Amino acid sequence: MTEPLNGVDPIYSMNHEAIEVRRLLDRCSDRDRALLLKSLEGYSPKEIARSEGITSTGIRVRLLRIRQSLRKQMTPVGRDVSSPQLN
């Protein structure tokens, strides 16, 4: 969970995060969005694989790549995107 910004209502921060997630989902292909949403709804990779006609390993790899891509695109709330990131 992210810490609230100084002087910013925590509700605003949560709304900002929801908007950011929705924006990122809108950028996904229809297939990627559908796979991710099925996963978020609680379907197992095996169940998703049956409906998509590919292996459960293929689904797990695809979901991993989708999530990695979304993480790279996401800007943490309160972070100045011009400042360098320390790892």
Rosetta constraint file for C-alpha pairs under 8 A:
AtomPair CA 2 CA 77 HARMONIC 7.45 0.50
AtomPair CA 4 CA 8 HARMONIC 6.76 0.50
AtomPair CA 4 CA 9 HARMONIC 7.35 0.50
AtomPair CA 4 CA 10 HARMONIC 5.40 0.50
AtomPair CA 4 CA 13 HARMONIC 6.59 0.50
AtomPair CA 5 CA 9 HARMONIC 7.75 0.50
AtomPair CA 5 CA 10 HARMONIC 7.54 0.50
AtomPair CA 5 CA 13 HARMONIC 7.56 0.50
AtomPair CA 5 CA 77 HARMONIC 7.99 0.50
AtomPair CA 5 CA 78 HARMONIC 6.14 0.50
AtomPair CA 8 CA 12 HARMONIC 7.01 0.50
AtomPair CA 8 CA 13 HARMONIC 7.36 0.50
AtomPair CA 9 CA 13 HARMONIC 6.81 0.50
AtomPair CA 10 CA 14 HARMONIC 6.36 0.50
AtomPair CA 11 CA 15 HARMONIC 6.21 0.50
AtomPair CA 12 CA 16 HARMONIC 6.03 0.50
AtomPair CA 13 CA 17 HARMONIC 6.29 0.50
AtomPair CA 13 CA 77 HARMONIC 6.96 0.50
AtomPair CA 14 CA 18 HARMONIC 6.29 0.50
AtomPair CA 15 CA 19 HARMONIC 6.15 0.50
AtomPair CA 16 CA 20 HARMONIC 6.13 0.50
AtomPair CA 16 CA 77 HARMONIC 7.51 0.50
AtomPair CA 17 CA 21 HARMONIC 6.14 0.50
AtomPair CA 17 CA 77 HARMONIC 7.02 0.50
AtomPair CA 18 CA 22 HARMONIC 6.13 0.50
AtomPair CA 19 CA 23 HARMONIC 6.08 0.50
AtomPair CA 20 CA 24 HARMONIC 6.24 0.50
AtomPair CA 20 CA 74 HARMONIC 7.34 0.50
AtomPair CA 21 CA 25 HARMONIC 6.17 0.50
AtomPair CA 21 CA 74 HARMONIC 7.90 0.50
AtomPair CA 22 CA 26 HARMONIC 6.12 0.50
AtomPair CA 23 CA 27 HARMONIC 6.57 0.50
AtomPair CA 24 CA 28 HARMONIC 6.76 0.50
AtomPair CA 24 CA 70 HARMONIC 6.58 0.50
AtomPair CA 24 CA 73 HARMONIC 7.48 0.50
AtomPair CA 24 CA 74 HARMONIC 7.51 0.50
AtomPair CA 25 CA 33 HARMONIC 6.27 0.50
AtomPair CA 26 CA 33 HARMONIC 7.86 0.50
AtomPair CA 28 CA 32 HARMONIC 5.92 0.50
AtomPair CA 28 CA 33 HARMONIC 5.69 0.50
AtomPair CA 29 CA 33 HARMONIC 6.08 0.50
AtomPair CA 30 CA 34 HARMONIC 6.11 0.50
AtomPair CA 31 CA 35 HARMONIC 6.22 0.50
AtomPair CA 32 CA 36 HARMONIC 6.12 0.50
AtomPair CA 32 CA 63 HARMONIC 7.88 0.50
AtomPair CA 32 CA 66 HARMONIC 6.84 0.50
AtomPair CA 33 CA 37 HARMONIC 6.02 0.50
AtomPair CA 34 CA 38 HARMONIC 6.13 0.50
AtomPair CA 35 CA 39 HARMONIC 6.27 0.50
AtomPair CA 35 CA 48 HARMONIC 7.41 0.50
AtomPair CA 35 CA 59 HARMONIC 7.99 0.50
AtomPair CA 35 CA 63 HARMONIC 7.16 0.50
AtomPair CA 36 CA 40 HARMONIC 6.16 0.50
AtomPair CA 36 CA 63 HARMONIC 6.53 0.50
AtomPair CA 36 CA 66 HARMONIC 7.71 0.50
AtomPair CA 37 CA 41 HARMONIC 6.07 0.50
AtomPair CA 38 CA 42 HARMONIC 6.62 0.50
AtomPair CA 38 CA 43 HARMONIC 5.67 0.50
AtomPair CA 38 CA 48 HARMONIC 7.15 0.50
AtomPair CA 39 CA 43 HARMONIC 5.14 0.50
AtomPair CA 39 CA 44 HARMONIC 6.60 0.50
AtomPair CA 39 CA 45 HARMONIC 7.37 0.50
AtomPair CA 39 CA 48 HARMONIC 7.79 0.50
AtomPair CA 43 CA 47 HARMONIC 6.00 0.50
AtomPair CA 43 CA 48 HARMONIC 6.39 0.50
AtomPair CA 44 CA 48 HARMONIC 6.27 0.50
AtomPair CA 45 CA 49 HARMONIC 5.90 0.50
AtomPair CA 45 CA 56 HARMONIC 5.08 0.50
AtomPair CA 45 CA 57 HARMONIC 7.62 0.50
AtomPair CA 45 CA 59 HARMONIC 5.81 0.50
AtomPair CA 45 CA 60 HARMONIC 6.17 0.50
AtomPair CA 46 CA 50 HARMONIC 6.34 0.50
AtomPair CA 46 CA 55 HARMONIC 7.46 0.50
AtomPair CA 46 CA 56 HARMONIC 4.80 0.50
AtomPair CA 47 CA 51 HARMONIC 6.68 0.50
AtomPair CA 47 CA 56 HARMONIC 7.95 0.50
AtomPair CA 48 CA 52 HARMONIC 6.14 0.50
AtomPair CA 48 CA 56 HARMONIC 7.41 0.50
AtomPair CA 48 CA 59 HARMONIC 7.23 0.50
AtomPair CA 49 CA 53 HARMONIC 5.69 0.50
AtomPair CA 49 CA 54 HARMONIC 5.12 0.50
AtomPair CA 49 CA 55 HARMONIC 5.41 0.50
AtomPair CA 49 CA 56 HARMONIC 5.05 0.50
AtomPair CA 49 CA 58 HARMONIC 7.82 0.50
AtomPair CA 49 CA 59 HARMONIC 6.17 0.50
AtomPair CA 50 CA 54 HARMONIC 6.85 0.50
AtomPair CA 50 CA 55 HARMONIC 7.66 0.50
AtomPair CA 54 CA 58 HARMONIC 6.42 0.50
AtomPair CA 54 CA 59 HARMONIC 7.24 0.50
AtomPair CA 55 CA 59 HARMONIC 6.47 0.50
AtomPair CA 56 CA 60 HARMONIC 6.20 0.50
AtomPair CA 57 CA 61 HARMONIC 6.16 0.50
AtomPair CA 58 CA 62 HARMONIC 6.06 0.50
AtomPair CA 59 CA 63 HARMONIC 6.04 0.50
AtomPair CA 60 CA 64 HARMONIC 6.09 0.50
AtomPair CA 61 CA 65 HARMONIC 6.25 0.50
AtomPair CA 62 CA 66 HARMONIC 6.16 0.50
AtomPair CA 63 CA 67 HARMONIC 6.10 0.50
AtomPair CA 64 CA 68 HARMONIC 6.12 0.50
AtomPair CA 65 CA 69 HARMONIC 6.10 0.50
AtomPair CA 66 CA 70 HARMONIC 6.24 0.50
AtomPair CA 67 CA 71 HARMONIC 6.14 0.50
AtomPair CA 68 CA 72 HARMONIC 6.31 0.50
AtomPair CA 69 CA 73 HARMONIC 6.42 0.50
AtomPair CA 70 CA 74 HARMONIC 6.10 0.50
AtomPair CA 75 CA 79 HARMONIC 7.05 0.50
AtomPair CA 75 CA 81 HARMONIC 7.13 0.50
AtomPair CA 79 CA 83 HARMONIC 7.97 0.50
